[in-house]
Every structure is written in structure tokens, then in C-alpha cells.
């Protein structure tokens, strides 16, 4: 209220609320980045290990992303598998069985 | 029980060295023994702000490397007999500091002083991480300005993860000290106000140091502002902060300049 009055008389707008809002958004993002890399690295390694037990994978083709939303966040796991991986599975089983 | 306190910020130029000198002198004036340690190897300035620049013979690096003994490197303040300075080296770089060596020097200082104030360099590199490494408490010096608040947030994260205390599952007690604060500009909405900063950083407040020409005046003559003009607004704010460090409960006010009648009549000085 007082800020609005000052705005009327002073002609210059208050910039502090803008600063505050920008900081809040930025820091929420940066704290997430700093807090999460370990979690994502762990998830990626464990997912890679589980899937690799059954399918031969190129480790570089396993992408794990965490998107933060206001109410929900999504964990996106993108794994590219080579064509004909079924044969590789069977081949693997035979090798293991023999 | 000796306390190790790091004065840090991430951002440069916010007032770490001024604060280290002013608080060190304020604590010493209350009768406690204090050493201020400059960790800004290669860019030392605490000696200059304390007016001891011509008395530096040995420095922190010499002690860390065993070239000099600690008592040879400690410089006693000319004005306060229980205030001492351990200067940084001006000719070496921060890689000359080792974790183990700093730990040894801090342990020795703890056996001699009530307070060990570590003046951190700006940044988040080796000098800054070693300055905070052995801290029991931390003062995060913050200006009411977006880049300073962002860097303070980063430093708070490091205090919670990279210190010996954090690694042992204990916590470093953290305090925000807001410097260069202009109450009039904050009231006009031109400057982040105290509540905004504290809410964003979620860390308790140690004190508010008003923007003042007395700070520059004191550093010009090489004297902590709490010694140079103890009645000035920034000095009073630093004395309050020092008492809060000692556990006293003191009402949080921003001391103001005592203006003459004509000044008051003509309004504030140009910012």
C-alpha cells in the first residue's frame, strides 16, 4: 500500500519485489541442481545395472531426467535398445545355460 | 572454550574484511582474546584494514609450512592488547595451503585465544573452502542485492556439506550479517528488505550494518571501524552483533547517523 502510494508520488517503481521473486525462482532451481545430482547418478547406474542383466545396452544411451513441476515432478527414463535385442537375450541365456 | 568463526560470502566486495576487523576489535574490547586470520593468500588486505601492513614479517603460509613458528607470525594490535593478526602471504597462491596444515594452525590458535576469526577470500575455491573447513560458526556477509544473496545461498550449502563439522554430522552455526543497508531505500522498495533476505536464505540474522561513510574513513586510516569511531552507526551495529555472538539477546535495530539540525532540515544526503 505504502509502496503503491510512493509509486504514485515518486514516479519510480519499487524494484525490490522483482528482485525477491527472481531470487526465489532461481534459488529453488539451483538448490535442486546442487541437491539432486547424486540421486540422478545413482538412479541411472542402478537402472543401467538392472536392464543390463537382460539386455546388452550402450551405457551412453541411458538418459535419466528429473523435471520439477509446481505440484508434481516427473522422472523421465529414456533407454535406447539395439534392434534385435531379443536374439541377444536368447543368446545370453544359452550361454548362461551351456 | 575457543570458537572458530569464519567470515564468508561467496561474492567479493561485500565487506568480509571490514567485518572481520570490526567484530574482532569489538570482541577484544569486551575483554576476550581474539585472533583475526587472513585466508586471502595472494590478495591479503586484513593487515591494511587493521593498520598493520608494515609489521608483517611471517605469515600463515610460513606457519603452515613450518618455516616460522606461530608466535613469530602473530602481530599484536597497537591499540588493543588482546587483539592479534595472523596475516596471509602476499607472494604465494592459495595452493600453498593444505587441509592438514590449516588444521594444525587452527588447533594451535584454539589453545591460545577465545575467538579465531577467519577472513575468507571471495569465491568458492580452495582458499574459501579451507577458511570455512574448521569453523564452529559462520557469518555470511550479505548485501541487499540479488547477486550477493544468490552467492550467500551457495556458501550456506557449502557450510552444510564441506566443513569438518558437517562431515561429522554436526552443524556449523550460521548467521547472516547484512551490510551496506540503506533503510530509506529499502522502505521505498528500491532495495531488498531484511525480511525478504532472511526468508530466502532461511538463516538467522546477526546484525544489520548501515551503509556509512565511516567504514571507508576507518579503512583509510587503517583502523577497525569499532575502534576508529565507536559511536558511529556502523560501529554500534558491529558492537551489537559482537554481543549477539556472545549469546546476548539484543533488540535488532538499524543504528542511524546522528545528523545535525541543518542536515535533517535539508533531508538525506544524496545516495
Interface residues (C-beta under 8 A of the other chain):
Chain A: X3 X6 X7 X10 X12 X13 X14 X15 X16 X17 X19 X20 X22 X23 X24 X26 X27 X30 X31 X34
Chain B: X145 X146 X149 X150 X153 X154 X157 X186 X188 X189 X190 X191 X192 X193 X196 X200
